[in-house]
Amino acid sequence: MTISLEAPHELPAAPAAALPELTRVAGVGTAVSGEPVTQPELLDLLDITDPRIRSVFLNSAIDRRHLTLPEPDEHGRRTSEPQGDLLDKHKRLAVEMGVKALEDCLKDAGATLADLRHLCCVTSTGFLTPGLSALIIRELGIDPHCSRSDIVGMGCNAGLNALNLVAGWSAAHPGELAVVLCTEACSAAYALDGTMRTAVVNSLFGDGAAALALVSGGDGDHVARGPRVLKFSSFIITDAIEAMRYDWDRDQDRFSFFLDPQIPYVVGAHAEIAVNRLLAGTGLRRSDIDHWLVHSGGKKVIDAVVVNLGLSRHDVRHTISVLRDYGNVSSGSFLFSFERLQQENAARPGDHGVLMTMGPGSTIETALVRW
């Protein structure tokens, strides 16, 4: 595949989707499953000896990830699970992690399950009908009148797509609590075939879930203390539409994820266009942004974004530390970073932040927030 690294001339700025300033974050929660495993430990568990593949794992800027690996066979080898078993694993892990992240998020928001009015679940590591929202509502005994939505298959960028939609719902229902829940059982999307294609994926992704609560208006029962959601902007790089994909591997009779080696540079080359569109009409420059929460897509992705946006390593410290401690947890990665920023207590009233995710399409999603 040939992908152009040259960013196209920027189109005339069009108004990006804007929301009332009173739509704001009320709480955040995260969860993981399985056992933490270091990269050297994982290489031993999977009996990987190929020096090229070992190098991919050991130079990933990842220390550890949470994974639920297949049990070893009678010869002590761990081999790919059948697609049906992987779908069962996804359902189990996604619900388990999702329940924990949702409960922690509501606790952080000072709310209970009885307060929840809309639940939007995001996942790309398995397919379910009914979706995760219905399964989690049943699991937790949430009011069956709670409205719900599911975003499936959009990839690592989908957390911001969901935030955009749910922020709109929140603005239309002042005082009512809504939650975006990203739950990704990446262990359920692994192929263990010894190829470089799957090695890149296997070296990168980990299991994790993250939830973000939103509420609009100041007169309801929930007084949000997080940032206001001001604006969203999207950019799809159509000539790289096949660069990230989750499709059927006929040789293995299962789904398999593919990442083009050029994708970090493609994302980096277009990051400035995406952010400039987001900031257009706001009176803000990149230098006015106090906090950057970028998807932990991988070392090369982070480096490319840093270089092309003129950021420092400190600007993306949470992105880097989430990659180090959890790997790429797909759609919820930026919320893991947001949680670390909140715990750091570094944001001050009036600070602005940019959230950025990227994924299949190839797509860059951005959002502007203000504390």
C-alpha positions in Angstrom: 0.0 0.0 0.0 1.3 3.5 -0.9 0.1 6.3 1.5 0.9 9.9 0.9 2.6 11.6 3.8 2.0 15.0 2.4 -0.8 16.8 4.1 -3.2 18.3 1.7 -3.8 22.1 1.4 -6.1 23.0 4.2 -9.7 23.6 3.2 -11.4 26.8 4.1 -12.4 26.6 7.8 -16.0 25.5 8.3 -17.8 25.8 11.6 -17.1 22.7 13.7 -19.8 21.2 15.9 -20.1 23.3 19.0 -22.0 22.6 22.2 -23.3 24.8 25.0 -20.6 25.4 27.5 -22.6 23.9 30.3 -22.0 20.4 29.0 -19.2 19.3 31.3 -17.4 16.3 32.7 -18.7 15.1 36.1 -16.5 12.1 36.7 -14.0 9.5 35.3 -13.2 5.9 36.1 -11.0 3.2 34.6 -10.5 -0.6 35.0 -8.3 -3.4 33.7 -8.6 -7.2 33.7 -6.3 -10.2 33.5 -2.8 -10.2 34.8 -0.1 -7.5 34.3 2.7 -8.9 32.2 5.9 -7.2 31.1 7.1 -7.3 27.5 10.1 -9.7 28.3 7.7 -12.0 30.2 5.2 -12.0 27.3 7.9 -13.0 24.9 8.8 -16.0 27.1 5.1 -16.9 27.5 4.5 -16.9 23.8 7.9 -18.6 23.1 8.9 -15.8 20.6 12.6 -16.2 19.6 12.6 -14.3 16.2 15.0 -11.4 16.9 13.0 -9.0 14.6 9.8 -9.7 16.5 11.5 -9.5 19.9 12.9 -6.1 18.9 9.3 -4.9 18.1 8.2 -5.8 21.7 11.3 -4.5 23.5 11.4 -1.2 21.7 7.7 -0.3 22.2 8.1 2.1 25.2 5.7 -0.3 27.0 6.7 -1.8 30.3 3.6 -3.9 31.0 0.1 -4.6 29.9 -3.0 -6.4 31.3 -3.9 -9.4 29.2 -5.9 -12.6 29.4 -3.9 -15.1 27.4 -5.0 -18.5 26.2 -4.1 -21.4 28.4 -1.0 -23.4 27.4 -1.7 -26.7 25.6 -0.3 -30.1 26.6 3.0 -29.1 25.1 3.1 -25.8 27.0 2.4 -23.7 23.9 -0.1 -20.9 23.7 -1.9 -20.9 20.4 -4.6 -18.8 18.8 -8.1 -19.4 20.1 -11.0 -20.1 17.8 -13.0 -17.0 16.8 -16.0 -18.3 18.8 -13.9 -18.5 22.0 -12.5 -15.1 21.4 -16.0 -13.6 21.0 -17.0 -15.3 24.3 -13.8 -13.8 25.9 -14.7 -10.4 24.6 -18.2 -10.5 26.1 -17.0 -11.6 29.5 -14.0 -9.3 29.8 -15.8 -6.3 28.3 -18.7 -6.6 30.7 -16.4 -7.2 33.7 -14.2 -4.2 33.0 -17.1 -2.1 31.9 -19.0 -2.6 35.2 -15.9 -1.7 37.3 -15.1 1.4 35.2 -18.7 2.6 35.3 -19.0 2.1 39.0 -15.8 4.0 39.7 -16.9 6.8 37.3 -20.2 7.2 39.1 -18.4 7.2 42.5 -16.1 9.9 41.2 -19.1 12.0 40.1 -20.8 11.6 43.4 -23.6 9.7 41.7 -25.2 6.3 41.8 -26.6 3.8 39.3 -30.1 5.2 40.0 -28.9 8.6 38.6 -27.8 7.2 35.2 -30.1 8.3 32.3 -28.0 7.4 29.2 -25.3 4.8 28.7 -23.2 4.8 25.5 -20.8 1.8 25.2 -17.9 1.8 22.8 -15.9 -1.3 21.7 -14.0 -2.5 18.6 -12.6 -5.8 20.0 -15.7 -8.0 19.5 -19.2 -8.0 18.1 -22.3 -8.4 20.2 -26.1 -8.2 19.6 -27.6 -7.0 21.9 -24.7 -4.6 22.6 -22.7 -4.1 25.7 -25.0 -1.3 26.9 -27.9 -3.8 27.3 -25.7 -6.4 28.9 -24.3 -3.9 31.5 -27.7 -2.5 32.3 -28.9 -6.1 33.0 -25.7 -6.9 34.9 -26.0 -3.9 37.3 -29.8 -3.8 37.5 -29.9 -0.3 36.0 -33.3 1.2 35.4 -34.5 -0.5 32.2 -35.9 2.9 31.1 -32.3 4.2 30.8 -31.6 5.2 27.2 -28.6 3.6 25.6 -26.4 3.5 22.5 -23.5 1.4 21.2 -20.6 2.4 19.0 -19.0 -0.7 17.5 -16.1 -1.1 15.2 -14.9 2.5 14.8 -11.5 1.7 16.4 -9.2 3.7 18.7 -10.7 7.1 17.7 -14.2 6.0 18.8 -14.1 7.3 22.4 -14.2 10.9 21.1 -16.9 10.1 18.6 -19.0 8.8 21.5 -18.2 11.8 23.6 -19.4 14.1 20.8 -22.7 12.3 20.6 -23.3 11.9 24.3 -22.4 15.6 24.9 -25.1 16.5 22.5 -27.5 14.2 24.4 -26.5 15.8 27.6 -27.1 19.3 26.3 -30.6 18.3 25.2 -31.3 16.8 28.7 -30.1 19.4 31.3 -29.4 18.0 34.7 -29.5 14.3 33.6 -26.4 12.2 33.9 -24.9 10.4 30.9 -21.9 8.1 30.7 -19.5 7.2 27.8 -18.0 3.8 28.5 -15.2 2.5 26.4 -14.4 -1.2 27.1 -11.8 -3.0 25.0 -10.8 -6.6 25.5 -7.8 -6.5 23.2 -6.9 -10.0 24.3 -9.9 -11.1 22.4 -8.5 -9.7 19.1 -5.1 -11.4 19.1 -3.8 -13.8 16.5 -0.7 -15.9 17.5 0.7 -16.9 14.1 4.3 -15.7 14.3 4.0 -13.2 11.5 5.3 -9.6 11.6 1.7 -8.3 10.9 0.4 -9.8 14.1 3.6 -9.2 16.0 3.1 -5.4 15.8 -0.5 -5.7 17.1 0.5 -8.2 19.8 3.3 -6.0 21.0 1.0 -3.0 21.5 -2.5 -3.6 22.7 -3.8 -4.3 26.3 -7.1 -4.8 28.0 -8.8 -1.8 29.6 -12.0 0.1 30.1 -12.7 3.8 30.9 -15.9 5.7 31.6 -16.6 9.5 31.5 -19.7 11.0 33.1 -21.3 14.2 31.5 -24.0 16.5 32.8 -25.4 19.8 31.5 -26.9 22.7 33.4 -26.2 23.9 36.9 -29.6 23.4 38.5 -29.7 19.6 38.7 -28.6 17.3 41.4 -25.1 16.8 39.9 -22.6 19.6 40.2 -19.9 18.7 37.7 -16.3 19.8 38.7 -14.6 18.8 35.4 -14.0 20.8 32.3 -16.7 22.1 30.0 -16.9 20.5 26.5 -16.7 23.4 24.0 -16.1 22.0 20.5 -15.4 18.9 18.4 -13.7 18.5 15.0 -13.0 15.5 12.8 -10.7 14.8 10.0 -10.6 11.6 7.8 -7.6 10.8 5.7 -9.3 9.0 2.9 -6.2 8.0 1.0 -5.2 6.0 4.1 -8.6 4.3 4.6 -7.0 0.8 4.4 -4.0 1.6 6.7 -5.8 0.4 9.9 -8.3 -2.3 9.6 -9.9 -5.3 11.4 -10.8 -7.8 8.8 -11.2 -11.5 8.2 -8.0 -13.6 7.9 -9.0 -16.5 5.7 -5.8 -18.4 6.5 -6.6 -18.4 10.2 -10.4 -18.4 9.9 -10.7 -15.5 12.2 -10.6 -11.7 12.4 -7.2 -10.0 12.5 -6.1 -6.4 13.0 -3.7 -4.8 10.5 -1.5 -1.6 11.0 0.4 -0.2 8.1 4.0 0.7 9.2 3.5 4.2 7.7 0.5 5.1 9.8 2.3 7.0 12.6 3.8 9.3 10.0 0.5 9.7 8.2 -1.2 10.7 11.5 1.6 13.1 12.4 1.6 14.8 9.0 -2.1 15.6 9.4 -2.3 16.4 13.1 -1.7 20.1 12.6 -4.6 20.3 10.1 -6.9 18.6 12.6 -5.9 20.9 15.5 -6.0 24.1 13.4 -9.6 23.2 12.4 -10.5 22.6 16.0 -9.1 26.0 17.2 -10.5 28.0 14.2 -12.8 30.7 15.4 -12.0 30.3 19.1 -9.2 33.0 19.3 -6.9 30.3 20.7 -3.5 29.3 19.3 -1.8 26.0 20.0 0.5 27.8 22.5 -2.7 28.7 24.5 -3.5 25.0 25.2 -2.5 24.1 28.7 -3.2 20.3 28.6 -2.9 17.8 25.7 -4.5 14.4 26.1 -3.5 12.3 23.1 -4.4 8.7 22.4 -1.6 6.3 23.5 -1.4 4.8 20.0 2.2 3.8 20.2 5.7 5.3 20.6 6.0 6.3 16.9 2.5 7.8 16.9 3.2 9.9 20.0 6.5 11.0 18.6 5.0 12.0 15.3 2.3 14.1 17.0 4.8 15.7 19.3 7.1 16.7 16.4 4.3 18.0 14.1 2.5 20.0 16.7 5.6 21.4 18.4 4.8 19.8 21.8 7.1 18.8 24.5 7.4 15.5 26.2 5.9 17.1 29.3 2.8 18.1 27.3 2.1 14.4 26.6 3.4 13.0 29.9 0.1 11.3 30.6 -0.1 9.8 27.2 3.4 8.4 27.5 2.8 7.0 31.0 -0.5 5.3 30.0 1.3 3.6 27.1 4.1 2.5 29.5 1.8 1.1 32.1 -1.1 -0.3 30.0 -0.1 -0.3 26.4 -2.6 0.9 23.8 -6.1 0.2 25.4 -7.8 1.4 22.2 -10.8 3.7 22.4 -10.4 4.4 26.2 -6.7 5.4 26.1 -7.3 9.1 26.2 -9.6 8.7 29.2 -6.9 6.9 31.1 -4.7 10.0 30.5 -7.6 12.3 31.5 -7.9 10.4 34.8 -4.2 10.9 35.5 -4.5 14.6 34.8 -7.4 14.9 37.2 -5.4 13.0 39.9 -2.5 15.3 39.3 -4.7 18.3 40.1 -2.8 20.4 37.7 -5.7 21.9 35.8 -6.8 25.4 36.9 -10.0 27.3 36.2 -9.7 28.9 32.7 -7.2 26.3 31.4 -7.9 24.9 28.0 -7.3 21.3 26.9 -7.2 19.4 23.6 -8.3 15.8 23.4 -7.0 13.9 20.4 -7.7 10.3 19.2 -6.8 8.6 16.0 -7.9 5.3 14.4 -9.2 3.5 11.3 -10.5 5.7 8.5 -7.8 6.9 8.9 -9.3 9.4 11.3 -8.2 12.1 13.7 -10.8 13.2 16.2 -10.3 16.3 18.4 -12.2 18.0 21.2 -11.6 21.4 23.0 -12.4 21.6 26.7 -12.1 24.4 29.3 -11.8 24.1 33.1 
